Amino acid sequence: MEENMREVYTADKMYRVEMMQQMLADHKIECFVLNQKGSGLLLGEIRLFVDEKDEKKALELISKHDM
């Protein structure tokens, strides 16, 4: 993982991460998804990262759109 990447969102459902990823993409913020769910038991989390230069804006947008 790049040192300049910052985690901005975590969820246990992929659709929630995809919704946030699309919303950020609509605002021209590039995202990286790290899926740490185990395929057998479906345990773990899915994490969304952005470049550190976009972290503040991403967190503001997520706080307005997260359900």
Backbone hydrogen bonds, N-H to C=O, Kabsch-Sander energy under -0.5 kcal/mol:
donor,donor_aa,acceptor,acceptor_aa,energy
5,M,2,E,-1.3
6,R,50,V,-3.3
8,V,48,L,-3.0
9,Y,48,L,-1.3
11,A,46,I,-2.2
16,R,13,K,-0.6
17,V,13,K,-1.4
18,E,14,M,-2.8
19,M,15,Y,-2.0
20,M,16,R,-1.9
21,Q,17,V,-2.8
22,Q,18,E,-2.5
23,M,19,M,-2.2
24,L,20,M,-2.6
25,A,21,Q,-2.4
26,D,22,Q,-2.3
27,H,23,M,-0.7
27,H,24,L,-0.8
28,K,25,A,-2.0
29,I,24,L,-2.4
30,E,28,K,-0.6
32,F,49,F,-2.2
34,L,47,R,-3.0
35,N,33,V,-0.5
36,Q,34,L,-0.7
36,Q,45,E,-2.5
38,G,43,L,-2.7
42,L,38,G,-1.7
46,I,11,A,-3.2
47,R,34,L,-3.0
48,L,9,Y,-3.1
49,F,32,F,-2.9
50,V,6,R,-2.3
51,D,30,E,-0.6
52,E,4,N,-2.7
54,D,51,D,-2.1
55,E,51,D,-0.5
55,E,52,E,-0.8
58,A,54,D,-2.6
59,L,55,E,-2.7
60,E,56,K,-2.0
61,L,57,K,-2.4
62,I,58,A,-2.8
63,S,59,L,-2.2
64,K,60,E,-1.2
65,H,61,L,-1.3
66,D,62,I,-2.5
